Amino acid sequence: MTPAYNEEKNIGEVLEDIEKAVENLHKQNPNLDLDYEIIVVNDGSTDNTANIANKQSKYAGVITHIQ
């Protein structure tokens, strides 16, 4: 779970980094069951944070955006 407030410059990269870290963990431990979800809690951002989080959530099914 990650909070986000006016993070349009960072949120896309943060979500990609989390997904890459999980993928690398799975590559290192292929027998590990990695059922996971990334939850973005948008705390009333006034920038493009919500749109970016929504776009990422449609691309990667493990991301949930809560506004």
N, C-alpha and C positions, 0 to 999 in steps of 0.2 A: 504494500500500500504506500502510495506516495502523495503527499499534499502538493497542490499546485496553485499558486496565485501569481498571475501575470508572468508566466514562465514561457511565453511563446518562443523565446530565443533558445530555450534549453530543453523543453519537454520532449520534443522529438528525439533528440540525442539520448536523453536519459532513458526513454523507453527502449530504444534500440540497444543501448548498452546493457540494460537488464536482460533483454532477450538473448543477446550474445553471450552473456555470462551463464545463463541457464543452458544454452546450447553447448557451450564449452564444458560445463559440468557434466552434461549427459555424455559427451564424447569421451570424457575421462572415466566415466562410470556408466557404461552402457546398460548394466543390469539395474541401475537405479531408476525407480519409478518417479518420474518428474511431472506429476500432474499439478499444474500451477496456474495462477491467475494474477495479473497485475491490475491493481485497482488505483485509478487516478481520482483523487478527490479534489475537484476544482472549487476553490473557496471564493467564488464570486469574481473571478478575473474579469478585467475590463479590456483585455487585449485579445489576441487570437489563440490563447491557450486552449479553449474549449474546442475550437475547430480542429486544431492539430491533434488533440487527444482523441477526438471522434474519428478523424481520418485514420490514425494509427490503430484504433480499436477495430475498424472495419478491415484493415489489412491483416492484422494479427488477431486471431480470435481469442487470445488469452488476455486481452486488455479490456477492462471495464471502466468507463468514464462516468463518474457521478458528479452532478453539478449541484 
